[in-house]
Amino acid sequence: MRTSLAAFAAFALTSPIFGGCPTHVLSPPTQFMPLESARPLEAGRTSIGLEGGVASEVFGPEIPGGSIVVRRGFADDLELRVDGTAAWVTGDNPGDEFRGIISGRVGLKGLIASDFPHAAWFAGIGGGGSAGGGFLSADSGVIFAFENPYIVPFLRMALLTSVPVGAREVDISRWEDGDFEETFDTPHTTFGFRLGLGARIPLDSVDITFGLSMAHLLDTRGEEIGLFGVSGGVATSF
């Protein structure tokens, strides 16, 4: 069975709304389940890290995914972030095609006030592809955190949009009450929001991060999907 990924973090997604079988395809965002607190990297520092987790709809298939994240501080209140993400839709469906979703994103994060490290803005653009074709996506939002040397809790809130590029018809045929239903759908422009709640543990030049995420996507036809996930990450800076 296919489902969609928010993305939490990536992704041309098929969606069973509160059920185990798909009914439509949505255009996805570029990130899987991003993890970050408010403070940008110091100017001249670089961070390389891995993030990974699992997202799912209620009663839907699980979607494991992961990202390689590179960050670079340009000023003490501004950083560049680059994500490369891949995810995979689990489950069985007679109509399944290629089930992977790949994407990339480039974004900026900066402090809302340069002398207050506990609140930041961010924005990014990117794109990717899957069985439903390509897509372009943009997002923006805010991060609130209690920055300190020990455990940094944070709340990340984002608005996002995703536009199909060269959309292709996806086979989402399925068995329903013992009958085989042949079904095809194509992705449409999608809007949504994502919330992430987590914590970062700074250990010298290594950061360990973990969190929970929730996303809601709605396309121009009125089709919608909700996703929940858990994720973790590790990064080193130099």
Kinemage of the C-alpha trace (Angstrom):
@kinemage 1
@onewidth
@group {chain A} dominant
@subgroup {mainchain}
@vectorlist {calphas} color= white
{ca met a 1} P 0.000 0.000 0.000
{ca arg a 2} L 1.229 3.464 -0.802
{ca thr a 3} L 0.941 6.593 1.241
{ca ser a 4} L 2.416 10.062 1.316
{ca leu a 5} L 5.303 11.583 3.118
{ca ala a 6} L 5.216 15.010 4.595
{ca ala a 7} L 7.905 15.760 5.623
{ca phe a 8} L 8.079 15.670 6.732
{ca ala a 9} L 10.418 15.677 5.458
{ca ala a 10} L 10.247 14.454 1.183
{ca phe a 11} L 8.056 13.565 -1.877
{ca ala a 12} L 5.353 12.620 -4.390
{ca leu a 13} L 3.009 10.879 -2.095
{ca thr a 14} L 0.021 8.700 -2.301
{ca ser a 15} L -2.506 8.986 0.446
{ca pro a 16} L -4.918 6.755 2.316
{ca ile a 17} L -6.827 9.134 4.577
{ca phe a 18} L -7.093 7.322 7.905
{ca gly a 19} L -6.949 3.987 6.171
{ca gly a 20} L -4.484 1.495 4.828
{ca cys a 21} L -5.194 1.916 1.104
{ca pro a 22} L -4.399 4.889 -1.150
{ca thr a 23} L -7.017 7.095 -2.757
{ca his a 24} L -4.955 9.923 -4.293
{ca val a 25} L -1.477 11.312 -4.943
{ca leu a 26} L -0.147 14.583 -3.489
{ca ser a 27} L 2.906 16.635 -4.450
{ca pro a 28} L 5.402 16.495 -1.543
{ca pro a 29} L 7.738 18.863 0.332
{ca thr a 30} L 11.511 18.466 0.048
{ca gln a 31} L 12.493 17.753 3.664
{ca phe a 32} L 11.641 14.587 5.577
{ca met a 33} L 11.552 15.545 9.278
{ca pro a 34} L 14.051 18.393 9.753
{ca leu a 35} L 15.681 18.777 13.175
{ca glu a 36} L 17.221 22.096 14.226
{ca ser a 37} L 17.217 24.567 17.086
{ca ala a 38} L 17.241 28.336 16.672
{ca arg a 39} L 20.926 29.283 16.977
{ca pro a 40} L 22.794 29.420 13.631
{ca leu a 41} L 26.368 28.192 13.287
{ca glu a 42} L 29.068 30.705 14.080
{ca ala a 43} L 30.609 32.510 11.118
{ca gly a 44} L 33.159 30.318 9.324
{ca arg a 45} L 32.055 27.015 10.894
{ca thr a 46} L 30.713 24.031 8.935
{ca ser a 47} L 28.497 21.176 10.136
{ca ile a 48} L 27.926 17.814 8.441
{ca gly a 49} L 25.242 15.515 9.782
{ca leu a 50} L 22.800 12.669 9.235
{ca glu a 51} L 19.090 12.719 10.088
{ca gly a 52} L 16.662 9.810 9.878
{ca gly a 53} L 13.298 8.620 11.076
{ca val a 54} L 9.950 7.037 10.300
{ca ala a 55} L 6.677 8.759 9.394
{ca ser a 56} L 3.204 7.253 9.045
{ca glu a 57} L -0.457 8.009 8.609
{ca val a 58} L -3.002 6.584 11.022
{ca phe a 59} L -3.344 2.914 9.994
{ca gly a 60} L -1.171 3.635 6.942
{ca pro a 61} L 2.165 2.242 5.762
{ca glu a 62} L 5.377 3.424 7.382
{ca ile a 63} L 7.771 5.692 5.484
{ca pro a 64} L 11.421 5.452 6.595
{ca gly a 65} L 13.697 8.190 5.332
{ca gly a 66} L 16.942 9.992 5.915
{ca ser a 67} L 18.906 13.105 4.999
{ca ile a 68} L 22.462 14.292 4.656
{ca val a 69} L 22.631 17.850 6.006
{ca val a 70} L 25.431 20.375 5.443
{ca arg a 71} L 25.360 23.753 7.216
{ca arg a 72} L 27.690 26.740 6.940
{ca gly a 73} L 27.775 29.847 9.128
{ca phe a 74} L 28.117 33.103 7.182
{ca ala a 75} L 27.652 35.392 10.182
{ca asp a 76} L 26.936 34.726 13.823
{ca asp a 77} L 23.228 35.269 13.075
{ca leu a 78} L 22.931 33.641 9.604
{ca glu a 79} L 23.623 30.187 8.151
{ca leu a 80} L 23.136 28.242 4.919
{ca arg a 81} L 21.628 24.735 5.056
{ca val a 82} L 21.666 22.131 2.254
{ca asp a 83} L 19.639 18.881 2.538
{ca gly a 84} L 19.786 15.764 0.369
{ca thr a 85} L 16.913 13.419 1.250
{ca ala a 86} L 15.668 9.939 0.329
{ca ala a 87} L 12.613 8.038 1.584
{ca trp a 88} L 10.837 4.779 0.842
{ca val a 89} L 7.134 3.829 1.087
{ca thr a 90} L 6.670 0.392 2.685
{ca gly a 91} L 3.793 -2.055 2.339
{ca asp a 92} L 2.252 -4.081 -0.468
{ca asn a 93} L 0.096 -2.829 -3.323
{ca pro a 94} L -0.578 -4.575 -6.659
{ca gly a 95} L -0.163 -1.267 -8.499
{ca asp a 96} L 3.091 -0.134 -6.952
{ca glu a 97} L 5.702 1.465 -9.159
{ca phe a 98} L 9.058 2.856 -8.004
{ca arg a 99} L 8.522 3.550 -4.301
{ca gly a 100} L 11.454 5.809 -3.564
{ca ile a 101} L 11.300 9.594 -3.178
{ca ile a 102} L 14.419 11.748 -3.569
{ca ser a 103} L 14.798 15.500 -3.081
{ca gly a 104} L 17.189 18.346 -2.376
{ca arg a 105} L 16.787 21.713 -0.667
{ca val a 106} L 18.818 24.878 -0.083
{ca gly a 107} L 17.794 27.239 2.690
{ca leu a 108} L 18.786 30.059 5.025
{ca lys a 109} L 18.279 30.439 8.772
{ca gly a 110} L 18.794 33.659 10.708
{ca leu a 111} L 18.104 35.060 14.143
{ca ile a 112} L 15.029 37.251 14.400
{ca ala a 113} L 17.067 39.542 16.673
{ca ser a 114} L 20.868 39.309 16.571
{ca asp a 115} L 21.237 39.544 20.367
{ca phe a 116} L 18.498 36.939 21.082
{ca pro a 117} L 19.603 33.368 20.155
{ca his a 118} L 16.286 31.728 21.098
{ca ala a 119} L 14.169 32.681 18.042
{ca ala a 120} L 14.992 32.308 14.343
{ca trp a 121} L 13.377 32.467 10.909
{ca phe a 122} L 14.116 30.109 8.014
{ca ala a 123} L 13.210 29.728 4.335
{ca gly a 124} L 14.177 27.307 1.600
{ca ile a 125} L 13.538 26.084 -1.926
{ca gly a 126} L 14.180 22.755 -3.580
{ca gly a 127} L 12.844 19.946 -5.678
{ca gly a 128} L 12.906 16.250 -6.351
{ca gly a 129} L 11.158 13.347 -7.998
{ca ser a 130} L 9.335 10.046 -7.589
{ca ala a 131} L 6.918 7.847 -9.512
{ca gly a 132} L 4.570 10.849 -9.789
{ca gly a 133} L 7.162 12.927 -11.647
{ca gly a 134} L 9.154 15.932 -10.501
{ca phe a 135} L 8.221 18.722 -8.113
{ca leu a 136} L 9.399 22.112 -6.896
{ca ser a 137} L 8.839 23.078 -3.275
{ca ala a 138} L 9.280 26.102 -1.007
{ca asp a 139} L 8.927 26.499 2.751
{ca ser a 140} L 9.349 29.118 5.463
{ca gly a 141} L 8.750 29.373 9.179
{ca val a 142} L 10.095 30.081 12.646
{ca ile a 143} L 11.993 28.203 15.350
{ca phe a 144} L 11.805 28.857 19.080
{ca ala a 145} L 14.338 27.281 21.437
{ca phe a 146} L 15.907 27.603 24.859
{ca glu a 147} L 19.574 27.715 23.848
{ca asn a 148} L 21.977 26.537 26.584
{ca pro a 149} L 25.095 24.313 26.908
{ca tyr a 150} L 23.202 21.213 28.111
{ca ile a 151} L 19.838 20.259 26.524
{ca val a 152} L 18.210 22.642 24.025
{ca pro a 153} L 14.449 22.098 23.560
{ca phe a 154} L 12.984 23.570 20.372
{ca leu a 155} L 9.729 24.056 18.480
{ca arg a 156} L 9.874 24.337 14.661
{ca met a 157} L 6.826 25.576 12.682
{ca ala a 158} L 6.726 25.732 8.874
{ca leu a 159} L 4.387 26.575 6.006
{ca leu a 160} L 5.107 24.871 2.703
{ca thr a 161} L 3.967 24.434 -0.877
{ca ser a 162} L 4.829 21.894 -3.573
{ca val a 163} L 4.173 22.213 -7.327
{ca pro a 164} L 4.329 19.205 -9.699
{ca val a 165} L 6.677 19.457 -12.681
{ca gly a 166} L 6.062 16.973 -15.490
{ca ala a 167} L 3.486 15.143 -13.375
{ca arg a 168} L 2.937 11.505 -14.311
{ca glu a 169} L 0.022 9.199 -13.693
{ca val a 170} L 0.653 6.805 -10.803
{ca asp a 171} L -0.878 3.341 -10.543
{ca ile a 172} L -2.443 3.085 -7.066
{ca ser a 173} L -4.627 0.047 -7.811
{ca arg a 174} L -5.577 -1.953 -4.738
{ca trp a 175} L -7.654 -4.765 -3.315
{ca glu a 176} L -10.812 -3.496 -1.595
{ca asp a 177} L -13.123 -5.964 0.205
{ca gly a 178} L -11.841 -8.802 -1.947
{ca asp a 179} L -12.224 -6.914 -5.232
{ca phe a 180} L -9.381 -5.493 -7.293
{ca glu a 181} L -9.870 -1.778 -8.033
{ca glu a 182} L -7.706 -0.386 -10.824
{ca thr a 183} L -6.991 3.252 -9.918
{ca phe a 184} L -4.681 5.915 -11.337
{ca asp a 185} L -3.994 9.461 -10.126
{ca thr a 186} L -1.592 12.365 -10.722
{ca pro a 187} L -0.210 14.853 -8.159
{ca his a 188} L -1.593 18.401 -7.894
{ca thr a 189} L -0.218 21.561 -6.272
{ca thr a 190} L -0.132 21.010 -2.535
{ca phe a 191} L -0.025 23.319 0.491
{ca gly a 192} L 0.608 22.419 4.107
{ca phe a 193} L 2.132 23.032 7.492
{ca arg a 194} L 4.548 21.068 9.643
{ca leu a 195} L 5.290 21.153 13.379
{ca gly a 196} L 8.407 19.682 14.977
{ca leu a 197} L 9.159 19.361 18.676
{ca gly a 198} L 12.550 18.117 19.804
{ca ala a 199} L 15.776 18.630 21.677
{ca arg a 200} L 19.444 19.103 20.796
{ca ile a 201} L 22.250 17.850 23.045
{ca pro a 202} L 25.556 19.697 22.361
{ca leu a 203} L 28.658 17.590 23.088
{ca asp a 204} L 31.827 19.540 22.210
{ca ser a 205} L 31.919 19.430 18.388
{ca val a 206} L 29.083 16.863 18.111
{ca asp a 207} L 25.348 17.509 18.355
{ca ile a 208} L 22.762 14.788 19.013
{ca thr a 209} L 19.189 15.705 18.110
{ca phe a 210} L 15.848 13.898 18.413
{ca gly a 211} L 12.235 14.875 17.955
{ca leu a 212} L 8.617 14.321 16.987
{ca ser a 213} L 6.886 15.804 13.955
{ca met a 214} L 3.382 16.320 12.599
{ca ala a 215} L 2.414 17.494 9.121
{ca his a 216} L -0.823 18.228 7.294
{ca leu a 217} L -1.008 18.505 3.487
{ca leu a 218} L -3.915 19.755 1.341
{ca asp a 219} L -3.959 19.896 -2.457
{ca thr a 220} L -5.945 22.078 -4.857
{ca arg a 221} L -8.629 19.382 -5.199
{ca gly a 222} L -9.291 19.431 -1.462
{ca glu a 223} L -7.586 16.069 -0.837
{ca glu a 224} L -5.662 16.013 2.449
{ca ile a 225} L -3.415 13.882 4.586
{ca gly a 226} L -1.964 13.969 8.103
{ca leu a 227} L 1.382 12.418 9.030
{ca phe a 228} L 3.182 11.778 12.303
{ca gly a 229} L 6.785 10.744 12.829
{ca val a 230} L 9.813 10.306 15.058
{ca ser a 231} L 13.362 11.146 14.062
{ca gly a 232} L 16.917 11.581 15.284
{ca gly a 233} L 20.218 12.917 14.053
{ca val a 234} L 23.893 13.421 14.714
{ca ala a 235} L 26.196 16.122 13.365
{ca thr a 236} L 29.775 17.228 13.761
{ca ser a 237} L 31.056 20.762 13.233
{ca phe a 238} L 34.490 22.179 12.494
